[in-house]
Amino acid sequence: MADRMEFSSTSKRSNYGAANRVDVCVLCVYPSAVMHRVEDCIFCGIVAGSENCFKVYEDDLVVCFMDLFPLADGHTLVVTKEHFENVFEVSESALTGVAALSRRVATAIKKELNPDGLAVYQANGSAAGQTVFHYHMHLIPRREGEGFNFTSRVRGDAATLESHARKLRALL
């Protein structure tokens, strides 16, 4: 991908992040694709090679690297190469690439680090805990007794759960 060239620039107002922030978007031309990136996005910088990372893997759609601020030893990120802020914007091909690579990396983490479990986490929007507004998946090795929990101890109301399931099913 060393033959990437900047092609054109546009502006886009971000729905997330600082109020009234305007991101400068750059389209990058690769031999087989046009990639969208945001100039002040750290992950776009990693994809472009202007920011450093501890890279694990890279292909045409995704890149995988170690989280610089890990929640646990072996915390890894799988990131789309093209800039999408969240699951609502990501293309199906990029989403498929993230999912497929996440499984491969999870298998590698299991073999190499032998964790008791593996948290696979993806957040959309600041209310969900997203801090880098570029679509990515966290793979976080877990050990028994670490006190890290993504589950509630309060069981949901069956009628409410069924209602939500029915409504969501109708939208798919």
N, C-alpha and C positions, 0 to 999 in steps of 0.2 A: 504494500500500500504506500510505498515511498513516493509513488508518482501521483499522489493526490494534489490537486490544484484547487485554489479557491475560485469559485465561479461567480457568485453574485451575493449581494447582501440585501436583507429586508429587515423591517422592524416588526416586533410582535409584543403586545402587552401581555405580561404573565398574569394568570389568574391566581397565582400563589406568590408567596414571598412578600417582600417589602411593598408597602402601598405605593402606587404610582410608578413602580419599577418598569422600565422598558428594556427588554433584552434585545440585543442585536443578534440576529440570526444569520448564519452563513451557510450557504449550500456548498458542499464539497463534491467535486466530480471525481469518481473513481472509474476505472475502465468499464465496470459493469453496472454501476449504480450511481444515483445522486443521493447524497446523505445530507440530512438537515442537522445542524448543531447550533447551540446557543453559546455565544462568545464568553459569557461569564460563568458557564457551567463547568464545574471541576471534572465531571465525567466526560464531557465533550473534549476538554483539554487532554484528558488521558487518551481518549480515542485518537485525537489529532497528534499525539506525541509531544505536546507542549507541557504536560504535567507528568510527573514521575509516578510510578506505581510498581508494585511487586506482582507482575503479570503471571497468571497461571496458564491462560489459554486465550487464543484469539482466532476467529474465523471471519467470514464476510458479514455476518449479522450481529455477533456478540463478542464481548471481551470479558474475561474473568480475571479478577485480581484480589489480593488480600485487602481486607478493610484496615485502613491505617489506624483506626480507633476501635479495635476489636472488643466485642462484648465477651468473647471467650477465645482461647487459643485455637487458631484455625478458622476464625470468622472470615468468610469469603464472600465476594460480591460477584454476581453475574449481571452484566449491564448490556443493554442494547447499544449498538454502535451509533445508530441514528437517534437523534434526540426526540423522545416522547416524554411528556411530563408524568404520565400515569397510565393506568390500565385502560382508561377511557379513550386514550389517544393512540396507544401502541398498535402497530399493524399486526395482523395475525401471523405473518411470517416471522417477525421479530419476537413475538410472544412465544411462538413454537420453538424458536432458537433458544430463548432463555430457558424454557421448560426442559428441552432436551439436554442442554448443557448442564443445567442444575442437577439433573439426575446423574449424569456422568461424574460431575464434581462431587456430589454426595457420596457416590460409590468410592471415589478416590479418598475422600475424607474418612470414610468408615475404615478403609483398608489401612491408611496411613496413621490416623490418630486414634482409631478404635474408641470413639466416644460411646457413652451409654445411650445417647439419643442425638438427634439432629433437628434443630428448629429451622424451618424454611419459612421465611417471612418476607412479605412484600407490602408496603404501605402506600396509600394514595391520599395525598393532601395532608396539610399540617395537623389537622384534627386526628388523623390516624397515626401520626408520628413520623411522617415523611419529612426529611430534612434536606435531602438533595433531590431536586425536582427534575429528575431524569430517571426513567423507568429502570428499576433494578430489583434483583432478588437477593436476599440475605440467606446464607447457609451458615448456621451457627452451631458448632458442635457443643453438646451439653453433657454434663456429668451429674450423676445422682447427687442430690443434696446441695446443689449450687443455688437454689432458691429463685430460679428464673422460671416464670410461668406465664403462658399465653392463654390459659384457660380459666373460666369462672367456676367457682364452687357453688353458685346459685343456679339451679335448674330453671330453664326457660318455661314459660307457660305454654302448654301443649296447643291450646287454641290459637294463641298468637303465632307460635312457630308454624303451625299448619297454614294459617292465613298468609303469612309472609311467603312460605314455600309456594303456595298456589299462585300468588300474584307474580312472583319472580318467574315461575315456570311459564306463565302465560306470555311473558316478555321474551322468552328465548326461542 
